[in-house]
Amino acid sequence: MAERPPTTPRPETIAAIATAPGRGGIGVVRLSGSDLLPLAQALSGKQPPPRMATLANFLAADGSVIDTGLLLHFPAPHSFTGEDVLELQGHGGMVVLQMLLARCLDLGARLAEPGEFTRRAFLNGKLDLTQAEAVVDLIDASTAAAARSAVRSLQGGFSREIRSLLDQLVELRALVEATLDFPEEEIDFLQAADAFGRLERLQQKMAEVTDRAQQGRLLQGGLHVVLAGQPNVGKSSLLNCLAGDDLAIVTPVAGTTRDVVRSTLHVQGIPLHVIDTAGLRDTDDEIEQIGIARTWREIEKADVVVLIVDARHGVKAADEAILAQFPAGLARITVHNKIDLAGLLPGRHDEASGTAISLSAKQGAGVELLKQELLRIAGWHPAEDVFIARERHLRALARTNECLVTARSCLPRLELFAEELRLAQISLGTITGEFSADDLLGEIFGRFCIGK
């Protein structure tokens, strides 16, 4: 008797509310699985035609109407997940949506895990990993520039760049591997095939892609900026000026700010997360001490720290002591505030501790110089072709580049050269998911919302 070929297990049917919590005109319950028409029949008494909205009553187990809305059926493989997908589009109240979801679960579906719909789309080849991540990046976009870049990644812009790099890398590997079979001709063969020129062009392309990815990372994550300094130098006034609102209490009393105050503003599409902190000084006030301890914790996590001093006095010994305690390598800007009282003009200049900006937080003069300096430190330069990238993408690109640099240093040892190229390909492949461990997938999709 002939052996029967193994069968692929049918996917479980999953269901979730796909719209945000709260009141709304429309709410959506989404299901994904295999052969969902019987479930549609049980829910509505109808079997909707593919990809056509069908008006239907959504029925409880006893035949009573839970809601009336639109029923859509997307047969596999022509759906978001690559499986059969049903969408129940009803009214947007949470009670009715929960009732619809409960009915789906009673009919055999299970509640979807966070990101499970998009994970199935990835596993079924509908999206690669960068496109899957772009789904949540588009949802979370806080600026129009970030949204445009997320759409660019969702449509495959980032993936195409990575695949182009992978194709060049594979071609180079093939040349080198073939040469290893003919060691007596290896140098002439590699020169004739322009292997070294290929490696140089690959590294140049890597640098271009990395730069665009870094810009996208800024659009997504922004820059964390901490305002620090002694009491009464104008930290809270500067925060209010940057935010365009009276977020922090401003008084002449030293130590007014006891806790961190946060605000996010957008400059050329980049989110700047600005944090006002307690004034740094020696004090016996226990509450103020707690605020100062929190200031130092924020400084440890910052991308940039802005040390604010009074322009009438300049950088004093106490300010120098604060600067000396900043973490090594932390980007810093010294702001000379209150130039309106010192009779000075706004400007940018260099000091021993780094860049300095003279401004008036009260009048707003020179604040634009500070914003531009923050963008310069971040490495931002406007471009229309950036794509949203994440920290893991940048790490993978950095590892790939390290492998290429090491490969060049291995010449003329072709065996080592070939091995570094192989490692570079593996590292680059992790970006799109060509080489991905299950734990990485769990970490990525676990950050999605349920229903997506």
Secondary structure, 3 states (H helix, E strand, C coil): CCCCCCCCCCCCCEEEECCCCCCCCCEEEEEEECCCHHHHHHHHCCCCCECCCEEEEEECCCCCEEEEEEEEEECCCCCCCCCEEEEEEECCCHHHHHHHHHHHHHCCCEECCCCHHHHHHHHCCCCCHHHHHHHHHHHHCCCHHHHHHHHHHHCCHHHHHHHHHHHHHHHHHHHHHHHHCCHHHHHHHHHHCCHHHHHHHHHHHHHHHHHHHHHHHHHHHCEEEEEEECCCCCHHHHHHHHHCCCCCCCCCCCCCCCCCEEEEEEECCEEEEEEECCCCCCCCCHHHHHHHHHHHHHHHHCCEEEEEEECCCCCCHHHHHHHHHCCCCCEEEEEEECHHHHCCCCEEEEECCEEEEECCCCCCCCHHHHHHHHHHHHCCCCCCCCCCCCHHHHHHHHHHHHHHHHHHHHCCCHHHHHHHHHHHHHHHHHHHCCCCCHHHHHHHHCCCCCCC
